Amino acid sequence: MKDAMQAKRRIGVVTTSRADYSHLYWPLRELAAHPDVDLGVFVVGPHLAPAFGETVRQIEQDGFPIQARVECLLHSDTDTGMAKTIGVAILGLADALTAWRPDLLLLIADRYEMLAPACVALALRIPIAHIEGGEVSQGAIDDQVRNALTKLAHLHFTSTETARHRVIAMGEEPWRVHRAGAPSLDHLRRSQLLKRHELEARLGLRITSPSLLVAWHPVTILRDTNKEADAIFDALAATTAQLIFVYPNTDAGSIALIERTRALASARPETHVFVSLDAVTYWSLLGHVNAMVGNSSSGIMEAASFGLPVVNVGMRQQGRERARNVIDVAADREVILEGIRQALNPDWSASLAGMENPYGNGTAAETIARVLATVALDDILIKQPTPVGEIQGIE
């Protein structure tokens, strides 16, 4: 730990890709503005890859202090490549976190790359804070990653009350676990979202009706991570709606998915593909399309705040809390098409007006920054085990 006379608390934040950065943007803003915090951002993996938009440039543009850039993403489409990426990231982060040793390290969510900074922080005795623990997504290795990060962490910021109870049930002391809400929703309250004509100008296209935002990722719990892809691509090829795709995550099978998406776009009219969209553009898009299709967590966590119909396909988000805008369907062409028909039904869409999002109301960043800046760090590394009698009493 730092000398007791140090004026500011040094807080490191790790971001790996466009997905987690869009969630971290407002917590980073709060921490950067806090008079008692010295912020350092560690940029890892996909952020630095030109093939995925080199999104580190957005972090630079936003003005956050980058302490280190850790090249680790292998140009691979296999699970072995994923495993090696973790190892390379550990090597780079070991040097980076030793050189700028934070008092706290903030991690988020469930991407496999996040295992690397957690392992390094554990060895360096740096306390870990974790956002979005206690959630469930049984169709991806993200589920195991998220739970591993929870047990390695010393502070927790959950998105829902159910998630908070689940983290406590895992043996974490209640004082360590804060229900903050999903920080991505802070964009909806605090960012200036784009009007339709502004969004169309930024995207370089006219959004027509009906329009579908498509976000499809490999199902990483399956040996064949693209086993469910045939059904959704066959269904999308059969629709007449405008399709707006965003690139998948950098998981095993993502390169094959990108090639398949581009092949569909070249053969089908009104099909558009974007490598990466900044947070404001993406959230604005949720407010202007007719529905969303795929297996992305954004369809579960953020789309509800827009009352946007979502056709959630297959097993990737199985077990995650959801609002009534989500239509869960199997990875079957005809079932997906029926789900799309329901999502585009004006009467059903209108019935979603005024619905509540279980993931919060857009105030997460203030809670996260306040706790990180003020929590006592003496003995924070020492966790007290839950008494055996209390574990037995948990139902």
C-alpha positions as CSV (number, residue, x, y, z in Angstrom):
1,M,0.0,0.0,0.0
2,K,1.0,3.6,-0.5
3,D,2.5,5.9,2.1
4,A,-0.1,7.2,4.6
5,M,0.8,10.8,3.6
6,Q,-0.2,10.3,0.0
7,A,-3.0,12.7,-0.8
8,K,-4.9,10.8,-3.4
9,R,-6.1,7.3,-3.6
10,R,-4.7,5.5,-6.7
11,I,-7.4,3.6,-8.6
12,G,-6.7,1.5,-11.6
13,V,-9.4,0.5,-14.1
14,V,-9.0,-2.3,-16.7
15,T,-10.9,-2.1,-20.0
16,T,-10.6,-4.7,-22.7
17,S,-13.0,-3.8,-25.4
18,R,-15.8,-1.5,-26.7
19,A,-18.3,-3.6,-24.7
20,D,-16.9,-3.0,-21.2
21,Y,-15.7,0.5,-22.0
22,S,-19.3,1.6,-22.8
23,H,-20.2,0.4,-19.3
24,L,-17.2,2.0,-17.6
25,Y,-17.4,5.4,-19.2
26,W,-19.4,7.2,-16.5
27,P,-17.7,5.5,-13.6
28,L,-14.4,6.7,-15.2
29,R,-15.8,10.2,-15.5
30,E,-16.8,10.2,-11.8
31,L,-13.4,8.9,-10.7
32,A,-11.5,11.3,-13.0
33,A,-13.3,14.2,-11.5
34,H,-13.0,13.1,-7.8
35,P,-10.6,15.3,-5.9
36,D,-9.2,12.4,-3.8
37,V,-8.6,10.0,-6.7
38,D,-5.6,9.5,-9.0
39,L,-7.1,7.5,-11.9
40,G,-5.1,5.2,-14.2
41,V,-6.6,3.2,-17.1
42,F,-5.1,-0.1,-18.3
43,V,-6.1,-0.8,-21.9
44,V,-5.9,-4.5,-22.9
45,G,-6.5,-6.8,-25.9
46,P,-9.3,-6.0,-28.4
47,H,-9.0,-2.2,-27.8
48,L,-5.7,-2.3,-29.5
49,A,-6.6,-4.5,-32.5
50,P,-7.3,-2.7,-35.8
51,A,-9.5,-5.6,-36.9
52,F,-11.9,-4.7,-34.1
53,G,-11.8,-0.9,-34.7
54,E,-8.8,0.0,-32.6
55,T,-11.2,1.4,-30.0
56,V,-8.3,2.7,-27.8
57,R,-8.7,5.8,-29.9
58,Q,-12.1,6.5,-28.3
59,I,-10.5,6.3,-24.8
60,E,-7.8,8.8,-26.0
61,Q,-10.4,11.1,-27.4
62,D,-12.4,11.0,-24.1
63,G,-9.2,12.1,-22.3
64,F,-8.8,9.4,-19.7
65,P,-5.3,8.8,-18.4
66,I,-3.9,5.6,-19.9
67,Q,-1.2,4.1,-17.8
68,A,-0.5,1.1,-20.0
69,R,-1.5,-0.5,-23.2
70,V,-1.2,-4.3,-23.0
71,E,-1.0,-6.1,-26.4
72,C,-2.2,-9.6,-25.8
73,L,-5.0,-10.6,-28.3
74,L,-3.9,-13.4,-30.6
75,H,-5.2,-13.3,-34.2
76,S,-7.0,-16.6,-33.7
77,D,-10.4,-18.1,-33.9
78,T,-10.0,-20.9,-31.4
79,D,-10.4,-21.6,-27.7
80,T,-6.7,-22.2,-27.5
81,G,-6.2,-18.7,-28.8
82,M,-8.4,-17.4,-26.0
83,A,-6.4,-19.4,-23.4
84,K,-3.1,-18.0,-24.7
85,T,-4.5,-14.5,-24.8
86,I,-5.1,-14.8,-21.0
87,G,-1.5,-15.9,-20.5
88,V,0.0,-13.1,-22.6
89,A,-2.2,-10.5,-20.8
90,I,-0.9,-11.7,-17.4
91,L,2.7,-11.2,-18.5
92,G,2.0,-7.6,-19.7
93,L,-0.2,-6.7,-16.8
94,A,2.3,-8.0,-14.2
95,D,4.8,-5.3,-15.4
96,A,2.2,-2.6,-15.8
97,L,0.6,-3.0,-12.4
98,T,3.9,-3.3,-10.7
99,A,5.1,-0.1,-12.3
100,W,1.9,1.9,-11.3
101,R,0.7,0.0,-8.3
102,P,-2.9,1.1,-7.5
103,D,-4.6,1.0,-4.1
104,L,-7.6,-0.5,-5.8
105,L,-8.2,-2.2,-9.1
106,L,-11.6,-2.0,-10.7
107,L,-12.8,-4.8,-13.0
108,I,-16.1,-5.3,-14.7
109,A,-18.4,-8.1,-15.8
110,D,-17.3,-11.4,-17.3
111,R,-15.0,-11.3,-20.3
112,Y,-12.4,-14.0,-20.2
113,E,-9.6,-11.4,-20.6
114,M,-10.5,-10.1,-17.1
115,L,-9.1,-13.2,-15.5
116,A,-5.6,-11.8,-16.3
117,P,-5.7,-8.6,-14.2
118,A,-7.5,-10.4,-11.4
119,C,-4.7,-13.0,-11.2
120,V,-2.0,-10.4,-11.3
121,A,-3.7,-8.3,-8.6
122,L,-4.1,-11.3,-6.4
123,A,-0.3,-12.0,-6.5
124,L,0.5,-8.3,-6.0
125,R,-1.9,-8.0,-3.1
126,I,-3.9,-5.2,-4.8
127,P,-7.6,-5.1,-3.6
128,I,-10.1,-5.8,-6.4
129,A,-13.5,-4.2,-7.0
130,H,-15.8,-5.9,-9.4
131,I,-18.9,-4.6,-11.2
132,E,-21.8,-6.8,-12.3
133,G,-21.2,-9.9,-10.2
134,G,-24.0,-12.2,-9.2
135,E,-25.6,-12.4,-12.6
136,V,-26.2,-15.5,-14.6
137,S,-25.6,-16.4,-18.3
138,Q,-25.4,-20.2,-18.5
139,G,-24.7,-20.4,-22.2
140,A,-21.2,-18.8,-22.0
141,I,-18.0,-19.3,-20.1
142,D,-18.7,-15.8,-19.0
143,D,-20.7,-17.3,-16.2
144,Q,-17.7,-19.1,-14.7
145,V,-15.5,-16.1,-15.3
146,R,-17.9,-13.8,-13.5
147,N,-18.1,-16.1,-10.5
148,A,-14.4,-16.5,-10.4
149,L,-13.9,-12.7,-10.4
150,T,-16.5,-12.4,-7.6
151,K,-14.6,-14.7,-5.3
152,L,-11.3,-12.9,-6.2
153,A,-12.8,-9.5,-5.5
154,H,-13.0,-7.6,-2.2
155,L,-15.7,-5.1,-3.2
156,H,-18.7,-5.7,-5.3
157,F,-21.2,-3.5,-7.3
158,T,-24.2,-5.5,-8.5
159,S,-26.8,-4.4,-11.0
160,T,-29.8,-5.9,-9.3
161,E,-30.9,-6.8,-5.8
162,T,-31.2,-10.5,-6.7
163,A,-27.6,-10.3,-7.9
164,R,-26.5,-8.8,-4.6
165,H,-28.2,-11.6,-2.7
166,R,-26.5,-14.1,-4.9
167,V,-23.0,-12.6,-4.2
168,I,-23.7,-12.7,-0.5
169,A,-24.8,-16.3,-0.8
170,M,-21.4,-17.1,-2.4
171,G,-19.9,-16.2,1.0
172,E,-19.1,-12.5,0.5
173,E,-19.6,-10.2,3.5
174,P,-22.7,-8.0,3.1
175,W,-20.8,-4.8,3.8
176,R,-18.6,-5.5,0.7
177,V,-21.6,-5.8,-1.6
178,H,-23.4,-2.7,-3.0
179,R,-26.4,-2.7,-5.3
180,A,-25.4,0.1,-7.7
181,G,-27.4,-0.8,-10.9
182,A,-25.8,-1.3,-14.3
183,P,-23.5,1.6,-15.1
184,S,-24.3,1.3,-18.8
185,L,-27.7,2.8,-18.0
186,D,-26.0,6.0,-16.8
187,H,-25.7,6.9,-20.5
188,L,-29.5,7.0,-20.8
189,R,-29.7,9.6,-18.0
190,R,-26.5,11.6,-18.5
191,S,-25.3,11.3,-22.2
192,Q,-26.8,13.3,-25.0
193,L,-28.3,10.6,-27.2
194,L,-28.7,11.3,-30.9
195,K,-31.9,12.4,-32.6
196,R,-32.9,10.2,-35.6
197,H,-31.4,12.5,-38.3
198,E,-28.2,12.8,-36.3
199,L,-27.9,9.1,-35.9
200,E,-28.5,8.5,-39.6
201,A,-25.9,11.0,-40.5
202,R,-23.3,9.3,-38.2
203,L,-24.1,5.9,-39.5
204,G,-24.3,7.0,-43.1
205,L,-27.6,5.3,-43.7
206,R,-31.4,5.9,-43.5
207,I,-33.1,3.8,-40.9
208,T,-36.2,2.3,-42.5
209,S,-39.1,0.4,-41.0
210,P,-39.1,-2.3,-40.0
211,S,-35.5,-2.3,-38.8
212,L,-33.7,-4.9,-36.7
213,L,-30.5,-4.4,-34.7
214,V,-28.6,-7.7,-34.8
215,A,-25.9,-8.5,-32.1
216,W,-24.8,-12.2,-32.3
217,H,-21.9,-13.6,-30.4
218,P,-20.3,-17.1,-30.2
219,V,-21.9,-19.4,-27.6
220,T,-18.7,-20.1,-25.7
221,I,-20.0,-22.9,-23.5
222,L,-20.4,-25.1,-26.5
223,R,-17.5,-27.0,-28.1
224,D,-18.8,-25.7,-31.5
225,T,-19.3,-22.0,-30.5
226,N,-21.2,-21.3,-33.7
227,K,-23.6,-24.3,-33.4
228,E,-26.6,-22.0,-33.1
229,A,-25.5,-19.6,-35.9
230,D,-27.2,-21.5,-38.8
231,A,-30.6,-21.0,-37.4
232,I,-30.3,-17.2,-36.8
233,F,-28.6,-16.5,-40.2
234,D,-31.2,-18.6,-42.0
235,A,-34.0,-16.7,-40.2
236,L,-32.4,-13.3,-40.9
237,A,-32.0,-14.1,-44.6
238,A,-35.7,-14.8,-44.8
239,T,-36.8,-11.5,-43.2
240,T,-37.6,-8.4,-45.2
241,A,-36.6,-6.0,-42.4
242,Q,-33.6,-3.7,-42.6
243,L,-30.7,-5.4,-40.7
244,I,-28.1,-3.5,-38.8
245,F,-25.3,-5.7,-37.5
246,V,-22.6,-5.0,-35.0
247,Y,-19.4,-7.1,-34.8
248,P,-19.3,-10.0,-32.4
249,N,-17.0,-10.2,-29.4
250,T,-13.5,-11.6,-29.8
251,D,-14.3,-15.1,-28.8
252,A,-13.5,-18.5,-30.4
253,G,-15.6,-18.5,-33.6
254,S,-15.9,-14.7,-34.0
255,I,-13.9,-14.6,-37.3
256,A,-16.1,-17.2,-38.9
257,L,-19.2,-15.1,-37.7
258,I,-17.7,-11.9,-39.2
259,E,-17.2,-13.7,-42.5
260,R,-20.7,-15.0,-42.5
261,T,-22.2,-11.6,-41.6
262,R,-20.3,-9.9,-44.4
263,A,-21.4,-12.6,-46.9
264,L,-25.0,-12.0,-45.9
265,A,-24.6,-8.3,-46.3
266,S,-23.1,-8.7,-49.8
267,A,-26.0,-10.8,-50.9
268,R,-29.0,-9.2,-49.2
269,P,-30.3,-5.7,-49.7
270,E,-30.7,-3.3,-46.7
271,T,-28.1,-5.2,-44.6
272,H,-25.4,-3.0,-42.9
273,V,-22.4,-4.1,-40.8
274,F,-20.5,-2.0,-38.3
275,V,-17.2,-3.1,-36.8
276,S,-17.6,-0.9,-33.7
277,L,-20.0,1.7,-32.5
278,D,-19.3,4.1,-29.7
279,A,-21.6,4.0,-26.6
280,V,-23.7,7.1,-27.5
281,T,-24.2,5.9,-31.1
282,Y,-25.1,2.4,-29.9
283,W,-27.5,3.4,-27.2
284,S,-29.1,5.9,-29.6
285,L,-29.6,3.1,-32.1
286,L,-31.6,1.2,-29.5
287,G,-34.0,4.1,-29.4
288,H,-34.6,4.2,-33.2
289,V,-34.8,0.6,-34.5
290,N,-38.0,-1.4,-34.3
291,A,-36.5,-4.4,-32.5
292,M,-33.3,-6.2,-31.6
293,V,-32.4,-9.8,-32.4
294,G,-29.5,-11.9,-31.2
295,N,-27.9,-13.1,-27.9
296,S,-26.2,-10.0,-26.5
297,S,-26.5,-8.9,-22.9
298,S,-27.4,-5.4,-24.2
299,G,-30.7,-6.9,-25.3
300,I,-31.3,-7.9,-21.7
301,M,-29.8,-5.1,-19.7
302,E,-30.2,-1.9,-21.7
303,A,-33.0,-2.4,-24.3
304,A,-35.6,-2.5,-21.5
305,S,-35.0,1.2,-20.8
306,F,-36.2,1.9,-24.3
307,G,-39.1,-0.5,-24.2
308,L,-37.4,-2.1,-27.2
309,P,-38.7,-5.6,-28.2
310,V,-35.9,-8.1,-28.1
311,V,-35.8,-11.6,-29.7
312,N,-33.2,-13.4,-27.5
313,V,-32.1,-16.5,-29.4
314,G,-30.6,-19.7,-28.0
315,M,-28.8,-20.4,-24.7
316,R,-26.2,-17.7,-24.3
317,Q,-28.2,-15.5,-21.9
318,Q,-30.0,-18.4,-20.2
319,G,-30.7,-17.6,-16.5
320,R,-30.2,-13.8,-16.7
321,E,-32.8,-11.6,-15.2
322,R,-35.0,-9.9,-17.8
323,A,-37.9,-7.5,-18.3
324,R,-41.0,-8.3,-20.3
325,N,-39.6,-6.8,-23.5
326,V,-37.6,-10.0,-24.1
327,I,-39.0,-12.8,-26.3
328,D,-36.9,-16.0,-25.6
329,V,-36.8,-18.4,-28.6
330,A,-34.9,-21.5,-29.4
331,A,-32.2,-21.5,-32.1
332,D,-34.6,-22.7,-34.7
333,R,-35.3,-20.8,-38.0
334,E,-39.1,-20.9,-37.8
335,V,-39.2,-20.2,-34.1
336,I,-36.9,-17.2,-34.6
337,L,-39.1,-15.9,-37.4
338,E,-42.2,-16.2,-35.3
339,G,-40.4,-14.2,-32.5
340,I,-39.5,-11.5,-35.0
341,R,-43.1,-11.3,-36.1
342,Q,-44.2,-10.8,-32.5
343,A,-41.5,-8.2,-31.8
344,L,-42.6,-6.2,-34.9
345,N,-46.3,-6.3,-34.0
346,P,-47.2,-2.7,-33.2
347,D,-49.7,-3.7,-30.6
348,W,-47.2,-5.9,-28.7
349,S,-44.6,-3.2,-28.9
350,A,-47.0,-0.6,-27.6
351,S,-47.8,-2.8,-24.6
352,L,-44.2,-2.3,-23.4
353,A,-44.6,1.4,-22.7
354,G,-43.7,2.5,-19.2
355,M,-42.0,-0.8,-18.3
356,E,-39.4,-0.9,-15.5
357,N,-35.8,-2.0,-16.1
358,P,-34.6,-4.3,-13.3
359,Y,-31.0,-3.2,-13.9
360,G,-31.4,0.3,-12.4
361,N,-32.1,3.9,-13.2
362,G,-28.8,5.4,-14.4
363,T,-27.2,6.4,-11.1
364,A,-24.6,3.6,-10.8
365,A,-21.5,5.7,-11.5
366,E,-21.9,8.0,-8.5
367,T,-22.3,5.0,-6.1
368,I,-19.3,3.2,-7.5
369,A,-17.0,6.3,-7.4
370,R,-18.1,7.2,-3.9
371,V,-17.5,3.8,-2.4
372,L,-14.1,3.4,-4.2
373,A,-12.9,6.8,-3.0
374,T,-13.9,6.4,0.6
375,V,-14.0,2.7,1.6
376,A,-11.4,1.8,4.3
377,L,-8.5,-0.2,2.9
378,D,-7.0,-1.4,6.1
379,D,-7.4,-5.1,6.2
380,I,-9.7,-5.1,3.2
381,L,-7.7,-8.1,1.8
382,I,-8.7,-10.3,4.7
383,K,-12.1,-11.7,4.1
384,Q,-14.1,-13.2,6.9
385,P,-15.7,-16.6,6.0
386,T,-19.4,-17.0,6.3
387,P,-20.2,-19.1,9.4
388,V,-21.0,-22.7,8.5
389,G,-24.4,-22.5,10.2
390,E,-25.4,-19.5,8.1
391,I,-24.4,-21.4,4.9
392,Q,-26.5,-24.3,5.9
393,G,-29.4,-21.9,6.5
394,I,-29.3,-20.4,3.0
395,E,-32.2,-21.7,0.8
